[in-house]
Amino acid sequence: MNLTQNSCSLETPTDEFERKFIGGAGFGTYYLFKETKPGIDPLGPENKIMFMAGPSLAILLRSSRNAVVTKSP
């Protein structure tokens, strides 16, 4: 979801992607490196904060682990 542009998008990861970047923390780390430039200010507006659900959410709704991923100062 992009709050600046008031839009959201849906991406369907491949099986290979899911095996390579396991769980919410892996997915979040991948997207953080993909969508932010090197050397950004951690407290600046270019930084992103991502709330990612773990893989067990699809199987057991009450046993999911969540991850919050961002660049830290």
N, CA and C of each residue as an Amber inpcrd file, in Angstrom:
protein
   219
   0.8450000  -1.1660000   0.0000000   0.0000000   0.0000000   0.0000000
   0.8960000   1.2370000   0.0000000   0.5900000   2.1530000  -0.8560000
   1.3350000   3.4000000  -0.9580000   0.4270000   4.5210000  -0.4500000
   0.7030000   5.0180000   0.7540000  -0.1570000   6.0390000   1.3420000
   0.0170000   7.3940000   0.6710000   1.1850000   7.6600000   0.0890000
   1.4160000   8.9290000  -0.5980000   0.5550000   9.0330000  -1.8460000
   0.4700000   7.9480000  -2.6120000  -0.3030000   7.9430000  -3.8500000
  -1.7080000   7.3780000  -3.6610000  -2.0510000   6.9930000  -2.4280000
  -3.3590000   6.4350000  -2.1090000  -3.6790000   5.2440000  -3.0190000
  -2.7210000   4.2910000  -3.0890000  -2.9020000   3.1280000  -3.9530000
  -2.3260000   1.8870000  -3.2800000  -2.7000000   0.7470000  -3.8020000
  -2.1190000  -0.5080000  -3.3240000  -1.9760000  -1.4570000  -4.5050000
  -1.0960000  -2.4440000  -4.3420000  -0.8790000  -3.4080000  -5.4150000
  -0.7490000  -4.7970000  -4.8040000  -0.9810000  -5.7930000  -5.6080000
  -0.9060000  -7.1820000  -5.1750000   0.1590000  -7.8860000  -5.9900000
   1.0770000  -8.5410000  -5.3090000   2.1210000  -9.3150000  -5.9760000
   1.9930000 -10.7600000  -5.5230000   2.1020000 -11.6860000  -6.4600000
   2.0600000 -13.1040000  -6.1430000   3.4610000 -13.6740000  -6.3020000
   4.0980000 -14.0390000  -5.1810000   5.4630000 -14.5490000  -5.2800000
   5.5110000 -15.9510000  -5.8830000   6.6180000 -16.2520000  -6.5370000
   6.8170000 -17.5760000  -7.1010000   7.2740000 -18.5350000  -6.0020000
   7.1990000 -19.8300000  -6.2820000   7.6650000 -20.8270000  -5.3190000
   9.1550000 -20.6590000  -5.0390000   9.9280000 -20.3390000  -6.0630000
  11.3680000 -20.1450000  -5.8960000  11.6530000 -18.9700000  -4.9610000
  10.9160000 -17.8770000  -5.1360000  11.0700000 -16.7080000  -4.2740000
  10.7440000 -17.0730000  -2.8290000   9.6670000 -17.8240000  -2.6090000
   9.2590000 -18.2070000  -1.2560000  10.2930000 -19.1030000  -0.5860000
  10.9620000 -19.9460000  -1.3570000  12.0070000 -20.8070000  -0.7960000
  13.2760000 -20.0120000  -0.4730000  13.5700000 -19.0220000  -1.2880000
  14.7930000 -18.2380000  -1.1110000  14.6780000 -17.2440000   0.0480000
  13.5490000 -16.5840000   0.1700000  13.3140000 -15.5830000   1.2130000
  12.1850000 -16.0760000   2.1070000  12.5290000 -16.8590000   3.1160000
  11.5180000 -17.5250000   3.9330000  10.8950000 -16.5620000   4.9340000
   9.5760000 -16.5640000   4.9980000   8.8450000 -15.8340000   6.0250000
   8.7370000 -14.3450000   5.8150000   8.0230000 -13.7100000   6.7470000
   7.7950000 -12.2830000   6.6650000   9.0660000 -11.4580000   6.7460000
  10.0060000 -11.8700000   7.5930000  11.2670000 -11.1280000   7.7190000
  12.0840000 -11.2270000   6.4290000  12.0950000 -12.3890000   5.7970000
  12.8160000 -12.5620000   4.5320000  12.1960000 -11.7500000   3.4120000
  10.8600000 -11.8020000   3.3220000  10.1620000 -11.0190000   2.2970000
  10.4080000  -9.5300000   2.5140000  10.2820000  -9.0760000   3.7720000
  10.4610000  -7.6630000   4.0790000  11.8610000  -7.1730000   3.7660000
  12.8770000  -7.9810000   4.0880000  14.2570000  -7.6140000   3.7970000
  14.4810000  -7.4970000   2.2950000  13.9340000  -8.4360000   1.5270000
  14.0480000  -8.3750000   0.0620000  13.4520000  -7.0780000  -0.4670000
  12.2350000  -6.7520000  -0.0570000  11.5780000  -5.5490000  -0.5690000
  12.2350000  -4.2720000  -0.0640000  12.8040000  -4.2950000   1.1420000
  13.5050000  -3.1180000   1.6410000  14.7150000  -2.8080000   0.7570000
  15.4940000  -3.8320000   0.4100000  16.6510000  -3.6130000  -0.4660000
  16.2260000  -3.2750000  -1.8900000  15.1100000  -3.8290000  -2.3350000
  14.6350000  -3.5860000  -3.7020000  14.0850000  -2.1680000  -3.8690000
  13.3920000  -1.6600000  -2.8590000  12.6440000  -0.4100000  -3.0090000
  13.3000000   0.8200000  -2.3890000  14.4330000   0.6500000  -1.7050000
  15.1120000   1.8190000  -1.1470000  16.5170000   1.9350000  -1.7370000
  16.9890000   3.1540000  -1.8230000  18.3270000   3.4050000  -2.3680000
  19.3730000   3.2450000  -1.2700000  20.5910000   2.8240000  -1.6330000
  21.6620000   2.7320000  -0.6390000  21.9750000   4.1110000  -0.0590000
  22.2520000   4.1590000   1.2330000  22.6530000   5.3960000   1.8660000
  21.5200000   6.3260000   2.2550000  20.2640000   5.8630000   2.2230000
  19.1720000   6.7530000   2.6140000  19.2270000   7.0380000   4.1090000
  18.6640000   8.1470000   4.5020000  18.5870000   8.5230000   5.9100000
  17.5240000   7.6520000   6.5780000  17.8720000   6.9100000   7.6420000
  16.8830000   6.0630000   8.3010000  15.6940000   6.8330000   8.8700000
  15.8960000   8.1020000   9.1780000  14.8160000   8.9150000   9.7320000
  14.1810000   9.8300000   8.6870000  14.5820000   9.6680000   7.4350000
  14.0710000  10.5140000   6.3600000  12.8140000   9.9510000   5.7180000
  12.1900000  10.7340000   4.8610000  10.9430000  10.3140000   4.2190000
  11.1170000   9.2040000   3.1790000  12.3410000   8.9440000   2.7250000
  12.5620000   7.8870000   1.7250000  12.5200000   6.4940000   2.3560000
  12.7250000   6.4260000   3.6640000  12.7340000   5.1360000   4.3480000
  11.3280000   4.5290000   4.3420000  11.2730000   3.2180000   4.3530000
   9.9850000   2.5150000   4.3460000   9.8630000   1.7140000   5.6190000
   8.6300000   1.5100000   6.0490000   8.3510000   0.6080000   7.1510000
   7.3450000  -0.4200000   6.6280000   7.6760000  -1.6870000   6.7990000
   6.8610000  -2.7550000   6.2300000   6.3860000  -3.6940000   7.3320000
   5.1150000  -4.0010000   7.3210000   4.5260000  -4.9590000   8.2430000
   4.2510000  -6.2250000   7.4480000   4.9740000  -7.2890000   7.7720000
   4.9090000  -8.5230000   6.9910000   4.3690000  -9.6610000   7.8500000
   3.4900000 -10.4710000   7.2720000   2.9520000 -11.6470000   7.9520000
   3.8200000 -12.8500000   7.6450000   3.9300000 -13.7430000   8.6020000
   4.6980000 -14.9660000   8.4110000   3.9640000 -15.9820000   7.5630000
   4.6530000 -17.0500000   7.1400000   4.0600000 -18.0260000   6.2300000
   2.9600000 -18.8780000   6.8530000   2.9310000 -19.0050000   8.1710000
   1.9040000 -19.8550000   8.7840000   0.5360000 -19.1890000   8.8140000
   0.4350000 -17.9250000   8.4510000  -0.8530000 -17.2270000   8.4420000
  -1.8330000 -17.9030000   7.4990000  -1.3620000 -18.4310000   6.4030000
  -2.2480000 -19.0830000   5.4340000  -2.7710000 -20.4240000   5.9500000
  -2.0680000 -21.0360000   6.8960000  -2.4620000 -22.3480000   7.3940000
  -3.2270000 -22.2440000   8.7090000  -2.6500000 -21.5420000   9.6660000
  -3.2330000 -21.4000000  10.9970000  -3.3510000 -19.9260000  11.3400000
  -4.5480000 -19.4000000  11.3130000  -4.7410000 -17.9610000  11.4740000
  -4.2490000 -17.4210000  12.8090000  -4.2530000 -18.2270000  13.8440000
  -3.8760000 -17.7150000  15.1650000  -2.4290000 -18.0060000  15.5440000
  -1.6420000 -18.5860000  14.6680000  -0.2790000 -18.9330000  15.0420000
   0.7660000 -18.2290000  14.1800000   0.4200000 -17.1380000  13.5880000
   1.3420000 -16.4370000  12.6970000   2.3510000 -15.5950000  13.4700000
   3.5520000 -15.5460000  12.9610000   4.5620000 -14.6220000  13.4730000
   4.6410000 -13.4650000  12.4820000   4.7410000 -12.2820000  12.9950000
   4.7850000 -11.0930000  12.1530000   6.1530000 -10.4360000  12.2580000
   6.4980000  -9.6610000  11.2510000   7.7760000  -8.9450000  11.2410000
   7.5380000  -7.5020000  10.8150000   8.2410000  -6.5960000  11.4530000
   8.2520000  -5.1960000  11.0600000   9.6650000  -4.9220000  10.5470000
   9.7710000  -4.5030000   9.2730000  11.0690000  -4.3390000   8.6380000
  11.2390000  -2.8830000   8.2040000  12.3900000  -2.2990000   8.5720000
  12.7180000  -0.9380000   8.1910000  14.2280000  -0.7350000   8.3470000
  14.7640000   0.3440000   7.8040000  16.1660000   0.6640000   8.0290000
  16.2700000   1.4100000   9.3410000  17.1090000   0.9010000  10.2130000
  17.2410000   1.4690000  11.5550000  18.4490000   2.4060000  11.6380000
  18.3520000   3.4610000  12.4670000  19.5100000   4.3550000  12.6260000
  20.6620000   3.7060000  13.3680000
